[in-house]
Amino acid sequence: MKVNVYDFDNTIYRGETLVDFILYYVRRDIKIWKYIPKLLVIAVKDALHLFNIEEAIEAYASFLEGYYVNMGDLQESVVDFWNKNEKKIKLWYSTVRKDSDIIVSGTTDFILDEIMKRMHIKNYVGSSIDKKTGKFTRLCFLENKVKIFNALYPNCQIENFYTDSMNDKAMMDIAEHVYLVKGDKVTKIK
């Protein structure tokens, strides 16, 4: 089956979901402040494509193991976050959206679940974190996106892939057509 596949952050969503979620918490919990310098370094390295998978896991480890595991039930916060940020879904996506679309994102699934439900998207995958240990059980990033996509959707062939970043080169390589998204501008590059 041929499908359209989309990255989420800066592709369909205007911004980086994890950064926005952390900023949401900065205003609500002073305990997160000690992690901000390290999280800023992570954001810059990610934006400049200076990570491999192992480095990304290591970079997030102290935040996840030190802060995330102590956050408690996040469902109410996630709903409130999306109430405030749903407006950042780019309008162009609604003009091309299909029920068969698949979202493949580095964003954590506990944050994606709510917005995917609101957007009526049934097929999506994100990174997963063990709430008890703070360790990644799945990191949907770089070449791991292809491995995860192929494992979860073995009978799907990517007809059109949409992304904002060359970090998704591995996904681009397996797609028939590739579209680069910058703001609201969508340009076919393959």
BAFI-3210 file (N, C-alpha, C; in Angstrom, 3 decimals, decimal comma, padded with zeros to 6 digits):
// residues 190
n [1|2|3|4|5|6|7|8|9|10|11|12|13|14|15|16|17|18|19|20|21|22|23|24|25|26|27|28|29|30|31|32|33|34|35|36|37|38|39|40|41|42|43|44|45|46|47|48|49|50|51|52|53|54|55|56|57|58|59|60|61|62|63|64|65|66|67|68|69|70|71|72|73|74|75|76|77|78|79|80|81|82|83|84|85|86|87|88|89|90|91|92|93|94|95|96|97|98|99|100|101|102|103|104|105|106|107|108|109|110|111|112|113|114|115|116|117|118|119|120|121|122|123|124|125|126|127|128|129|130|131|132|133|134|135|136|137|138|139|140|141|142|143|144|145|146|147|148|149|150|151|152|153|154|155|156|157|158|159|160|161|162|163|164|165|166|167|168|169|170|171|172|173|174|175|176|177|178|179|180|181|182|183|184|185|186|187|188|189|190]
n.u [000,840|000,588|001,569|001,343|003,809|004,751|006,981|006,759|007,442|008,149|007,322|004,557|003,732|004,268|007,167|009,197|008,030|008,837|010,539|008,693|006,974|008,624|009,121|006,552|006,413|008,436|007,304|005,682|006,936|009,554|011,605|012,457|014,175|016,930|017,728|017,618|019,968|021,410|019,418|019,107|021,568|021,253|019,088|020,282|022,352|020,761|019,362|021,480|022,199|024,051|024,103|024,340|022,482|023,157|024,414|022,273|020,534|022,130|022,397|019,814|019,400|019,993|018,076|015,677|015,890|016,252|014,272|011,865|010,861|009,804|007,586|004,954|001,451|000,830|-001,245|-003,304|-001,759|-000,741|-003,076|-003,810|-001,530|-001,844|-004,260|-003,400|-001,477|-002,364|-003,116|-000,797|-000,574|000,098|-001,674|-001,531|-001,360|-003,936|-005,005|-003,928|-004,178|-004,815|-006,722|-005,111|-002,599|000,638|002,340|005,622|007,641|010,102|009,170|007,892|005,644|003,704|003,119|002,349|000,017|-002,398|-002,682|-002,743|-005,114|-006,917|-006,513|-007,474|-005,807|-004,792|-002,599|000,478|003,748|006,007|008,806|009,426|009,294|010,257|008,333|008,985|011,781|012,872|014,248|014,807|012,634|012,117|013,595|012,774|014,384|016,681|018,281|016,905|014,224|013,525|013,910|011,981|009,625|009,550|009,286|006,812|005,026|005,084|003,967|003,714|004,524|006,355|004,977|004,926|006,970|007,202|009,122|011,059|013,764|017,147|017,939|016,262|017,169|017,483|014,821|013,997|015,411|014,028|011,635|009,384|008,823|009,874|009,250|010,237|009,682|009,428|008,527|005,475|005,887|006,077|008,186|008,978|011,593|012,511]
n.v [-001,181|002,190|005,148|008,419|009,986|011,775|013,912|015,470|017,742|021,085|020,539|019,652|020,763|023,956|024,555|023,058|020,394|019,188|021,159|023,268|022,055|021,775|024,483|025,185|023,888|025,244|027,570|026,622|024,948|025,217|023,408|022,371|024,182|023,824|022,100|023,462|024,791|022,535|021,408|023,411|023,265|020,734|021,272|023,077|021,474|019,523|021,064|021,775|019,389|017,689|015,297|011,791|008,747|007,459|009,542|011,325|009,900|009,752|012,492|013,325|011,791|012,571|014,534|013,112|010,960|012,323|014,320|013,875|011,319|011,939|013,474|012,664|012,014|012,996|013,561|015,567|017,899|017,581|017,758|020,417|021,710|021,191|022,472|025,070|025,083|023,865|025,501|025,883|024,013|023,618|025,154|024,247|021,504|020,470|020,632|018,581|016,289|012,838|009,946|007,733|008,654|008,646|009,525|010,036|010,581|012,190|013,169|012,498|009,797|010,120|012,800|013,152|011,569|012,919|015,138|013,801|012,387|014,550|015,480|013,431|011,368|008,193|006,593|006,683|007,217|007,688|008,645|006,653|006,551|004,953|005,348|004,780|004,431|006,430|005,960|005,663|003,622|003,467|005,257|007,454|008,587|009,999|007,440|005,482|006,016|004,877|002,126|001,719|002,533|000,606|-001,729|-001,356|-000,787|-002,768|-003,391|-001,098|001,394|004,314|006,887|009,719|011,803|014,097|016,610|018,767|018,714|017,699|015,783|013,715|012,174|009,386|008,496|009,912|008,610|006,218|006,952|007,608|010,218|013,381|016,054|019,203|021,140|024,405|026,659|027,667|026,948|024,493|022,404|020,381|018,099|015,740]
n.w [000,000|-000,865|000,805|002,342|004,242|007,127|008,849|012,078|013,896|013,086|010,563|010,192|012,555|013,874|015,071|017,698|019,366|021,838|022,904|023,182|025,019|027,244|027,750|028,453|030,916|032,295|033,174|035,145|036,984|039,040|039,493|037,072|036,015|036,523|034,560|032,195|030,927|029,883|028,264|026,376|025,032|023,900|022,169|020,356|019,257|018,049|016,158|014,519|013,498|014,839|016,183|016,812|017,164|019,610|021,008|021,253|022,933|025,237|025,791|026,520|028,759|031,546|032,070|031,602|033,417|035,805|036,048|034,481|035,340|037,785|037,404|037,631|036,853|033,621|031,934|032,213|032,009|029,412|027,871|028,476|027,475|024,681|024,284|024,345|022,304|019,955|017,884|016,474|014,522|011,181|008,519|005,849|005,947|006,328|003,798|002,323|003,749|004,426|005,355|005,481|006,112|007,685|010,561|011,497|014,043|016,117|018,466|021,729|022,404|024,441|024,372|021,715|021,492|022,287|020,449|018,016|018,274|018,311|015,726|014,264|013,380|012,854|012,411|013,601|014,969|017,601|019,677|022,595|026,144|029,103|031,859|034,494|034,626|033,049|030,743|027,210|025,396|022,831|020,308|018,007|015,664|013,339|011,453|012,793|012,446|009,991|010,509|012,519|011,186|009,090|010,623|011,928|009,876|007,676|005,195|003,779|001,400|000,929|-000,701|-000,782|001,099|003,727|005,216|007,385|007,569|006,944|008,669|008,330|006,245|005,850|005,772|003,538|001,571|001,196|000,155|-002,583|-003,494|-002,242|-000,044|001,023|003,826|004,733|006,980|005,820|003,272|000,836|-000,829|-003,555|-003,560|-004,502]
ca.u [000,000|001,331|001,089|002,072|004,407|005,118|007,612|005,797|008,000|008,549|006,755|003,124|003,649|005,168|008,049|009,661|007,074|009,492|010,982|007,496|006,448|009,527|008,822|005,268|006,723|009,303|006,415|004,867|007,693|010,914|012,577|012,961|015,131|018,328|018,002|017,502|021,210|021,709|018,389|019,418|022,662|020,638|018,289|021,204|022,994|019,753|019,110|022,656|022,426|025,320|023,847|023,974|021,448|023,712|024,628|020,962|020,061|022,949|022,120|018,525|019,329|019,921|016,774|014,622|016,035|016,202|013,074|010,682|010,311|009,141|006,539|003,616|000,536|000,968|-002,364|-003,949|-000,822|-000,668|-004,314|-003,694|-000,501|-002,404|-005,267|-002,661|-000,568|-002,969|-003,145|000,473|-000,637|000,128|-002,901|-001,338|-001,546|-005,352|-005,349|-003,391|-004,377|-005,580|-006,898|-004,029|-001,334|001,407|003,256|006,788|008,204|010,962|008,416|007,462|004,267|002,747|002,725|001,676|-001,285|-003,519|-002,858|-003,135|-006,547|-007,615|-006,380|-008,060|-004,750|-004,739|-001,309|001,606|004,721|006,973|009,728|008,770|010,135|009,753|008,010|009,630|013,241|013,290|015,080|014,087|012,342|012,165|014,001|012,376|015,297|017,661|018,020|015,940|012,878|013,308|013,756|010,685|008,587|009,491|008,796|005,394|004,228|005,869|003,306|003,530|005,582|006,192|004,833|005,342|007,479|007,300|009,990|011,712|015,160|017,997|018,045|015,403|017,728|017,204|013,428|013,959|015,980|013,078|010,400|009,363|008,876|010,194|008,890|010,876|008,745|010,040|007,371|004,298|006,295|006,338|008,919|009,356|013,036|012,814]
ca.v [000,000|003,449|006,098|009,660|009,968|013,123|014,281|016,323|019,024|022,014|020,099|019,885|021,620|025,113|024,551|021,773|020,049|018,968|022,468|023,984|021,398|022,150|025,885|025,148|023,510|026,247|028,531|025,948|024,153|025,747|022,304|022,091|025,219|023,378|021,328|024,331|024,942|021,312|021,247|024,367|022,677|019,648|021,878|023,633|020,356|018,906|021,971|021,773|017,995|017,253|014,135|010,470|008,207|007,216|010,851|011,879|009,183|010,191|013,904|013,451|010,880|013,169|015,189|012,106|010,179|013,184|015,158|013,267|010,213|012,476|014,415|012,158|011,850|014,156|013,675|016,878|018,886|017,403|018,327|021,866|022,114|021,210|023,535|026,313|024,982|023,244|026,538|025,850|023,051|024,408|025,025|023,538|020,061|020,116|020,570|017,353|015,201|011,638|009,035|006,747|009,293|008,139|010,497|009,401|011,740|012,015|013,600|011,361|009,386|010,615|014,139|013,000|010,890|013,869|015,918|012,876|012,147|015,761|015,610|012,211|010,593|006,890|005,957|007,532|006,629|008,629|008,061|006,207|006,593|004,205|006,334|004,417|004,554|007,586|005,520|005,460|002,271|003,620|006,598|007,604|009,667|009,656|006,185|004,668|006,236|003,886|000,816|001,698|002,566|-000,705|-002,734|-001,145|-000,680|-003,532|-003,485|000,257|002,022|005,761|007,586|011,102|012,053|015,518|016,879|020,077|018,568|016,656|014,701|012,636|011,651|007,946|008,370|010,431|007,596|005,130|007,535|007,904|011,669|014,048|017,467|019,928|022,127|025,539|027,500|027,170|026,661|023,077|022,305|019,027|018,016|014,437]
ca.w [000,000|-000,918|001,808|002,584|005,577|007,546|010,096|012,776|014,335|012,038|009,294|010,388|013,735|013,791|016,220|018,252|020,410|023,124|023,397|023,626|026,217|028,341|028,051|029,165|032,302|032,923|033,827|036,151|037,947|039,188|039,520|035,721|035,636|036,551|033,337|031,028|030,138|029,130|027,244|025,311|024,259|023,122|021,100|019,357|018,558|017,204|015,039|013,646|013,062|015,421|017,027|016,329|018,059|020,944|021,641|021,602|024,123|026,373|026,078|027,203|029,903|032,881|032,204|031,700|034,644|036,977|036,149|033,869|036,131|038,979|037,006|037,943|035,733|032,752|031,000|032,330|031,470|027,962|027,321|028,598|026,518|023,334|024,232|024,080|021,156|018,771|016,840|015,757|013,421|009,948|007,740|004,590|006,112|006,176|002,369|001,720|004,711|004,066|006,493|005,477|006,477|008,814|011,152|012,097|014,726|017,285|019,642|022,547|022,152|025,433|023,924|020,423|021,578|022,369|019,220|016,950|018,487|017,881|014,271|013,689|012,731|013,520|012,170|013,979|015,879|018,152|020,649|023,827|027,338|030,255|032,889|035,768|034,579|032,279|029,617|025,962|024,928|021,371|019,892|016,613|015,310|012,313|010,738|013,550|011,899|008,935|011,157|013,215|010,148|008,427|011,572|012,246|008,650|006,703|003,894|003,251|000,621|001,043|-001,972|-000,542|002,445|004,030|006,355|007,414|007,953|006,367|009,651|007,846|004,986|005,725|005,330|002,170|000,683|000,915|-000,372|-004,016|-003,641|-000,981|000,020|002,106|004,361|005,447|007,310|005,105|001,904|000,605|-002,091|-003,943|-003,793|-005,111]
c.u [000,889|000,699|001,914|002,548|004,935|005,951|006,610|006,373|008,555|008,103|005,254|002,901|004,684|005,993|008,488|008,784|007,736|009,975|009,784|006,923|007,316|009,289|007,499|005,512|007,597|008,456|005,657|005,654|009,157|011,980|013,163|014,085|016,572|018,717|018,054|018,825|021,529|020,687|018,600|020,554|022,122|019,876|019,181|021,872|022,015|019,503|020,268|023,051|023,746|025,177|023,844|023,016|021,972|023,927|023,314|020,414|020,816|022,618|020,823|018,470|019,177|018,593|015,669|014,685|015,910|014,909|011,817|010,050|009,562|007,978|005,134|002,782|000,538|-000,249|-003,032|-003,060|-000,732|-001,908|-004,246|-002,656|-001,093|-003,541|-004,607|-001,878|-001,151|-003,010|-001,853|000,535|-000,776|-001,096|-002,716|-001,625|-003,005|-005,758|-004,862|-003,662|-005,241|-005,684|-005,772|-002,672|-000,692|002,360|004,380|007,619|009,119|010,270|007,931|005,980|003,278|002,306|001,944|000,256|-002,457|-003,730|-003,238|-004,629|-007,354|-007,598|-006,967|-007,040|-004,568|-003,361|-000,173|002,511|005,671|007,959|008,942|009,776|009,467|009,560|008,712|011,126|013,724|014,169|014,210|013,844|012,297|012,560|013,782|013,125|016,302|017,302|017,083|014,517|012,555|013,082|012,387|009,541|008,435|008,959|007,295|004,483|004,908|005,249|003,084|004,769|005,321|006,144|005,366|005,780|007,697|008,139|010,542|013,229|015,886|018,312|017,242|015,885|017,417|015,768|013,283|014,403|014,991|011,746|010,514|009,552|009,112|009,853|009,554|009,944|009,538|008,923|006,135|004,622|006,688|006,952|009,299|010,857|013,465|011,556]
c.v [001,250|004,452|007,383|009,632|011,363|013,087|015,213|017,706|019,821|021,586|020,357|020,864|022,731|025,194|023,147|021,451|019,901|020,285|023,246|023,378|021,740|023,608|026,029|024,839|024,525|027,254|027,923|025,240|024,602|024,645|021,999|023,055|024,728|022,581|022,203|024,507|023,705|021,100|022,224|023,855|021,558|020,234|022,424|022,503|019,664|019,766|021,969|020,371|017,436|016,040|012,859|009,911|008,019|008,526|011,497|011,218|009,656|011,630|014,079|012,689|011,582|013,875|014,160|011,349|011,036|013,946|014,423|012,183|010,701|013,410|013,939|012,007|013,132|014,418|015,053|017,983|018,793|017,997|019,853|022,413|022,216|022,207|024,860|026,273|024,345|024,220|026,560|024,746|023,865|024,107|024,225|022,044|019,655|020,006|019,288|016,109|014,077|010,754|008,015|007,341|008,636|009,241|009,710|010,528|011,352|012,437|012,381|011,083|009,928|012,044|014,039|012,458|011,866|014,622|015,015|012,556|013,345|015,920|014,409|011,420|009,303|006,241|006,921|006,760|007,732|007,896|007,663|006,173|005,768|005,189|006,036|004,672|005,829|007,227|005,356|003,977|002,257|005,071|006,706|008,812|009,142|008,348|005,248|004,852|005,187|002,509|000,691|001,689|001,197|-001,795|-002,595|-001,138|-001,444|-003,602|-002,126|000,732|003,527|006,379|009,020|011,243|013,551|015,708|018,299|019,949|017,450|015,572|013,486|012,033|010,166|007,707|008,855|009,355|006,490|005,642|007,754|009,402|012,287|015,525|018,082|021,068|023,164|026,539|026,890|026,837|025,191|022,939|020,860|019,017|016,657|013,904]
c.w [000,000|000,047|001,765|004,028|005,876|008,817|010,776|013,096|013,168|010,652|009,322|011,540|013,636|015,071|016,587|019,452|021,771|023,728|023,933|024,902|027,430|028,737|028,793|030,642|033,031|033,704|035,010|037,251|037,967|039,156|038,139|035,330|035,629|035,298|032,085|030,270|029,291|028,006|026,082|024,423|023,364|021,932|019,989|018,563|017,611|015,968|014,035|013,173|013,576|016,334|016,211|017,380|019,476|021,703|022,057|022,864|025,353|026,778|026,869|028,519|031,250|033,106|032,420|033,020|035,893|037,149|035,686|034,744|037,371|038,655|037,348|036,680|034,896|031,871|031,039|031,746|029,951|027,293|027,356|027,617|025,115|023,205|023,861|022,757|019,900|017,592|016,015|014,694|012,139|009,074|006,459|004,737|005,889|004,704|001,695|002,567|004,147|005,297|006,591|005,863|007,687|009,268|011,823|012,706|015,878|018,570|020,410|022,375|023,182|025,107|022,611|020,544|021,517|021,055|018,050|017,061|017,985|016,360|013,528|012,875|013,526|013,440|012,478|014,921|016,330|019,030|021,893|024,964|028,424|031,409|034,212|035,766|033,889|031,093|028,372|025,738|023,406|021,099|018,388|016,042|014,303|011,623|011,498|013,032|010,838|009,553|011,808|012,210|009,502|009,348|011,816|011,022|007,511|005,304|003,245|002,503|000,670|-000,349|-001,836|000,911|002,606|005,282|006,268|007,464|007,216|007,396|009,195|006,529|004,795|005,272|003,889|001,181|000,330|000,360|-001,885|-004,261|-002,270|-001,106|001,239|002,525|005,150|005,719|006,671|003,643|001,797|-000,788|-002,363|-004,235|-004,384|-005,768]
res [m|k|v|n|v|y|d|f|d|n|t|i|y|r|g|e|t|l|v|d|f|i|l|y|y|v|r|r|d|i|k|i|w|k|y|i|p|k|l|l|v|i|a|v|k|d|a|l|h|l|f|n|i|e|e|a|i|e|a|y|a|s|f|l|e|g|y|y|v|n|m|g|d|l|q|e|s|v|v|d|f|w|n|k|n|e|k|k|i|k|l|w|y|s|t|v|r|k|d|s|d|i|i|v|s|g|t|t|d|f|i|l|d|e|i|m|k|r|m|h|i|k|n|y|v|g|s|s|i|d|k|k|t|g|k|f|t|r|l|c|f|l|e|n|k|v|k|i|f|n|a|l|y|p|n|c|q|i|e|n|f|y|t|d|s|m|n|d|k|a|m|m|d|i|a|e|h|v|y|l|v|k|g|d|k|v|t|k|i|k]
***
